[in-house]
Amino acid sequence: MNRIRVATLQYFIRPIDSFEQFRNQVAGLVETATDYKCHLLVFPEYFTLQLLTLEDIRRPIQEQVRSLARQKGRFLELMSGLARKHRVYIAAGTIPSNGSSEDVIHNECFFFGPSGNHTSQCKVHMTRFEREEWFVEPRNELRIFETDFGRVSVNVCYDVEFPELARVAGREGVSVLIVPSCTDDRQGFLRVRYCAQARAIENQMYVVHSSTVGSLPMVPAVSLNYGQASILTPSDFPFSRDGILSEGLPNQETMVIGELNLETIVESRQSGTVLPLRDSVASADVKKVVEIVTVS
């Protein structure tokens, strides 16, 4: 597949009364994406926190997050069924997941294929509220997903602010980087957005960024959301002006759709105006010979 159509969400989180209500919102979005003949749909980080409104929201947030991890089974069943029914790839945002015990929690993004099978990428770098208030723990592992349209990798929100991860993925032939995010204010959103754009340029890859919008005033960390979904490109002649293939209006519930020409990525990496992915080898060499020089 040399061309694919991608949908990425500005997902509106709102209080719900039942899991069925959550199911209907999610299923409607998957159906819409397939109506537009999309091959890949991306949900944002922590959109599953919507499910916390079904439980006792007066408990400490670290208890609520661990309770949400117990919803993982039916969440996976929902997403697997939708991917299989509609024959679409789904990057299913993130949900808190148990690690080696119920006390250990990771922030995990599940990636589903058209068969309904799935794999996942855990968040590598925790934000302060995750580490200090929710007690979410990182996983020291980067996975590359092999798909019908090439290799894909995931940087969960804060992870995209660390260029080493995307560089490793680019060198492994990844052409599409998925960035599910959840940011509460504009400056947090812009940190993710600017870094996502940088990763697209540095590694000559498409970056698909998804965001939460709306609010859950009763749930800490998502009491506010600032988000704008986008599909970003390298900055060179074959790509979109300003390196933005498509983007939504900030803070509105919407789906952003764009068509990716994957051959253009291959050509850009071979004969672009500049070749940052190839030339990054020089940076690796420089790191080995750093010299501290005193100037008086």
Buried (B, 14 or more C-beta within 10 A) or exposed (E): EEEBBBBBBBBBBBBBEEBEBBBEBBBEBBEBBBEEEBBBBBBBBBBBBBBBBBBEBEEEBBEBBBBBBEBBEEBBEBBBBBBBBBEBBBBBBBBBBBBEEEEBBBBBBBBBBBEBEBBBBBBBBBBEEBEEBBBBBBBEEBBBBEBEBBBBBBBBBBBBBBBEBBBBBBBEBBBBBBBBBBBBEBEBBEBBBEBBBBBBBBBBBBBBBBBBBBBBEEBBBBEEBBBBBBBBBBBBEBBBEEBBBBBBEBBEBBBBBBBBBBEBBBBBBEEBEEEBBBEBEEEEEEEEEEEEEEEE
